[in-house]
């Protein structure tokens, strides 16, 4: 078969199963009111949880950063691309999100995907064991695979099952004795390293990982606990320092990843951990070493965003977001659609079949709402959904209109039954 025939057959198969993805072209800034492909819509699709993506202060900060540092960095962080803006951002991040560590240090990345790749490939390796939540983000899954570690999947958010799994592995390792460890060391394997890795806020279900219980397991088994808080940083905690801070967790075994393109409204990502961990990533993480540093203007704007999030405006926006989460959830519970147990800005509406999710998204679009349908492989088969993403910038009237549209749609369509 010709290579192009293989691609055409694969694309036709995706289309037949209602799994084809299509991009929409935004002609306006990221706000709740957008123009997509020429249509004006109220958007419930972005991760701009605090409504900062179009904040005038951040727009000016990017412009100021470009005036100071130019359009690009010109090189990797280790080959001249690490500017004063990057250095300042990392200092700001360590001070903001590093309260769990005794000697916190931060490292900035172009994307969260690259940050997760860096953590798992640098800390893992052959002979290490990674324990990964069944619903972890694709970047964590791919990072675990590329690490060459043994990967164990534990049931979603089930710390009890994870504990039994780790206990059984510890017993098996003890029974194997020291001979295997010596042979593994001679072969260049990373023996005995254990890594628990989890999203903090799960991006498709909106629930929160049992981080307190996971940290207790990390201490019991001397394992790293890697927390991807992409959807919690800036949102959770009194000052927005994230889910780990909101739970008041403290440990040298924590490795914390957050992103700057969601609640922070800019772009990029970071890792915060004890200083030796960050130094190890600088020396060993390929997705850090072998890539051009992000534009300094973005780092400059990210520092400005952190100042907003930590101040009175950030607290006001988090309070507005909480009001909207509570209001939207109350409205969703009055519809016929199945909703999940989420108290975060991610509110899934379960449609079930792919075609049902697409039909519901189309119905809402006809009424002026942009709420994208999410289908496998992003979510398990049979759980296609609308991922309703809330922002402090949404008007309450918009939420009421959306809630009523979903109620009417649920009366005429067939929502997915509860499991």
C-alpha positions, -999 to +999 in steps of 0.1 A: +000+000+000+013+035-009+023+056+022-004+082+014-030+055+011-022+044+047-027+080+058-059+084+039-073+051+053-064+062+088-080+096+084-111+080+070-113+057+100-110+086+124-138+104+106-160+073+107-156+071+144-163+108+150-127+113+162-115+139+137-102+170+153-106+204+137-089+237+146-108+269+150-091+302+140-094+329+167-095+364+153-097+381+187-077+380+220-083+352+245-114+365+264-148+350+271-161+369+240-143+357+209-146+356+172-138+321+159-138+315+121-158+347+118-185+337+144-189+356+176-191+332+205-190+332+243-161+309+249-159+282+277-129+265+262-097+282+274-076+276+305-074+313+312-088+307+347-082+342+361-089+361+329-053+374+327-044+365+291-056+399+278-048+419+309-034+454+299-006+451+324+006+418+308+002+431+273+024+461+282+049+438+301+054+417+269+060+449+249+084+462+275+102+428+276+106+429+238+120+465+240+146+454+266+156+420+253+144+418+217+121+392+200+140+360+208+166+345+231+188+333+203+201+301+220+196+275+247+198+284+283+233+269+285+245+287+254+237+323+260+199+323+258+194+326+296+187+363+302+182+384+332+144+381+326+146+343+329+168+345+360+143+369+376+114+347+367+130+317+383+137+336+415+101+348+416+088+313+410+109+298+438+097+324+462+061+320+451+056+282+447+085+269+467+071+271+502+071+233+505+110+231+502+137+242+526+160+254+498+137+260+469+149+266+434+130+270+401+138+261+365+118+276+336+107+257+305+091+266+272+061+243+278+046+220+304+051+190+281+089+197+281+090+202+318+073+169+325+096+151+300+126+167+318+115+156+353+108+120+345+136+113+321+162+129+343+150+114+377+141+081+362+161+057+341+165+019+336+159+001+369+138+030+384+101+025+390+075+051+381+040+048+397+016+068+375-021+076+380-043+060+354-057+094+343-024+114+341-018+139+314-002+127+281+030+146+289+035+125+321+026+093+302+051+101+275+078+112+299+074+080+319+078+059+287+108+078+275+125+075+309+131+037+303+119+031+339+095+003+348+061+020+347+033+009+370-002+023+366-023+026+397-061+032+397-072+068+394-067+087+427-066+055+447-038+059+472-048+027+489-042+006+458-009+025+452+002+017+487-005-020+482+013-020+449+044-002+464+044-026+494+043-056+471+072-042+450+092-035+481+088-071+493+097-085+459+128-063+458+139-075+492+135-111+482+155-105+451+185-097+473+216-076+467+230-096+438+204-083+414+211-047+426+249-052+419+242-066+385+219-037+377+244-012+389+270-027+367+247-024+337+242+013+344+207+010+357+192+034+382+183+009+410+159+015+438+146+049+426+109+052+429+088+080+415+051+087+422+037+110+396+002+126+394-017+155+381-029+177+410-061+188+392-070+163+365-076+182+333-105+162+319-124+152+351-116+183+372-110+163+404-080+167+428-055+140+435-051+127+472-018+145+475-016+142+513-019+104+511+005+102+482+031+122+500+028+099+530+035+070+507+065+088+492+080+092+526+073+056+536+090+043+504+116+071+500+101+080+466+099+113+447+064+127+445+061+146+412+030+168+411+018+184+378-002+214+390-009+229+356-045+235+364-041+245+401-012+270+400-026+305+403-060+292+413-056+272+446-043+286+479-049+319+495-022+336+473-026+313+443+006+293+450-011+261+439-027+229+452+004+218+472+004+251+490-033+250+496-029+216+514+001+230+533+023+201+522+061+203+529+087+178+519+121+176+502+107+147+482+082+170+463+089+180+427+064+206+416+055+215+380+033+244+371+025+262+338+024+298+329-001+297+300-032+289+321-041+309+352-010+331+347-022+341+312+012+341+295+032+310+283+058+285+295+062+263+325+085+257+355+097+231+380+102+240+416+121+216+439+150+214+464+182+230+449+200+196+441+170+184+421+170+216+399+208+213+394+203+177+383+177+188+357+200+215+344+228+189+339+207+159+327+173+169+313+175+167+275+143+188+269+160+216+288+195+213+275+188+208+238+162+236+231+162+273+225+151+293+256+117+309+254+116+346+244+128+368+272+097+390+268+075+361+279+096+356+310+094+393+317+056+392+313+053+361+335+070+379+363+045+407+360+017+380+361+031+365+393+029+399+409-007+403+399-016+368+411+000+373+445-016+406+451-051+420+458-062+416+422-053+379+422-073+373+454-103+392+439-101+372+407-099+339+426-129+348+446-148+356+414-138+323+399-150+304+430-184+321+427-187+311+391-176+275+398-203+272+425-230+288+404-222+268+372-221+235+392-255+242+407-269+249+373-254+217+358-269+196+385-303+208+374-298+194+339-303+158+327-266+156+318-242+135+339-216+157+356-185+146+376-176+154+411-155+185+404-151+216+425-126+231+402-128+254+371-130+223+349-166+211+348-171+181+325-205+174+310-206+137+301-223+129+268-211+093+264-208+086+227-186+107+204-215+116+181-236+128+211-208+150+223-203+166+188-241+171+184-243+188+218-213+210+211-229+219+177-263+228+194-245+251+218-225+267+190-257+275+172-268+294+203-235+313+205-214+292+229-180+277+222-177+246+244-155+220+227-162+183+226-135+161+240-133+125+227-109+095+229-080+091+233-081+122+255-108+105+276-118+068+278-141+054+252-178+059+261-171+090+281-170+117+254-178+150+270-179+188+268-151+202+289-166+234+303-138+256+314-146+286+337-128+319+341-131+348+365-138+369+334-171+351+327-203+371+334-228+354+356-254+361+329-234+341+304-233+312+328-271+314+333-277+313+295-253+284+291-270+265+320-304+270+304-291+259+270-277+227+285-310+221+303-330+224+271-305+202+252-307+175+279-344+174+275-342+164+238-309+145+236-300+113+253-274+120+280-250+092+290-263+071+319-244+071+352-220+042+355 
